[in-house]
Amino acid sequence: MYALKNRCKALFSGHLHKRVVKDSGGVKYISLEDFFAFSNYCRVYVSPAGVRYEFENLPPSP
């Protein structure tokens, strides 16, 4: 049922046009809003301790 269970810790994707953060089968699924509409992105840190992420917004254009 869980294709990624025990194979990865997180899956990042886009193209849903809305932010989704969901845990399923021990995997965190993360999708972002439309970049051009919301000017945000997800910064991902990977280390031996695990995966950490944070959402960031670009400053407004002058």
N, C-alpha and C positions, 0 to 999 in steps of 0.2 A: 504494500500500500504506500509506503514512503520510499520513493526511489532514491532519495539522498540520505536516508537515515544511516548513520555511522560512516558516511562517505565524505561529509563536509559539515562545517559549522554554520555557514551563512551563504545565502545566494542573493546577489544584488542584481536588480534589473530596472528597466525603465519602460517607458511607453504605455504605462497605465493611466497617465495624466492625473494621478492622485497618489498621495503618500500612503503606503501600506507597510506596516511592520507587524509581522505575525510569526509566531512560533508553531511549528508542526513537526512532530516526529523527531524532536531534538535539533531541528534546523531552523535558523532565523531567516525569514524571507523578507527582503526589504526592497521596496520600489519607490521611486521619487515622482513628484509632480512634474509637469511640463517645464523644462528648464527655461525656455524663452518666455513663458508667461509669469513664472515665479522667481527666476534668477537665483535658484538655489542648487546646491549640490551636496553630495555626501562624501566626507573625507573618511577613508578607511585606514586603520592601522592594524597590521598583522605582525604578531610576534610569537615566540614560543609559548607565551602565556595565553594566547588566544587572539580573537578578533575583536576590535573595538571600533566604533564608528560614531560620527557626529555630523549633524546637519548644519550646513553653513549657508549664508545668503551673501550674494555679491552686493557691494555697495551700489547705490543708485548711480546711474550715469549723469554726468554734469549737464 
